Amino acid sequence: MHFVTAKGILSSQNGMNLYRGCSHGCIYCDSRSRCYHMEHDFEDIEVKENAIETKIRNVWCR
């Protein structure tokens, strides 16, 4: 697991993405696709360390 500072946590469909990756390692998982542009091993979970602050800022700015 590693931490990154994120610019935002909302996806284009307004879903919250607090992390990227998965520790399960299922071989049939679509999320392993290169189209998601993950620059780290899929099993190495990327956690957005400023997710809560980013969400609070987005709520107050609307």
N, C-alpha and C positions, 0 to 999 in steps of 0.2 A: 504494500500500500504506500502511496505517496500523495502529497498534498500540493495543490496548485491554487493560485489566486485567480478567480474567475471574473469575467466581465459581466456575466449574467447567468441565470439558472433556468430561465423559461425557454422551452422549445418553441418551434413555430406553431404548435397546436396548444400552447399555454400549459404544457406539462412541465413539472419541475424535474430537472436533472441535477441531483445533488452529487452524483458520482458517475464514473465511466468505468466499465469493465465488470468482470464477474469472476468469482472464485470457484464456480462449479465445474467449468471446463467441458461442457457438453459439446460433442463434435458436430452436432446438427444445428447448433445455434446460429440464427441469421445475424445476430449482433457481432459476430466475428468478421463480417464482411469488410472488405477494404473501403467500401463507400462511406464508412463512418469516420475515416481519417484519424484513427487512433495511432499515436506515435509511440506507443509503449506496448508491452506484452498485454494481451487481453486479460490474463489472470492477475496482473499487477493493477489493482484498483486505484483509480485516480479520484481523490476526494477534493471537492471544492471547499476549501477551508473557510472562505468568506461567504458561504451560501446564505446564512441567516441574515447577515448584515445587508447583503445584496437584495434579498427579498424585502426586507423592511424598507430600504431605500426606494425600491420600485413601487411599493404600496403608497408611501407618502408622497411620491412625485406625480401620482395620477390625479 
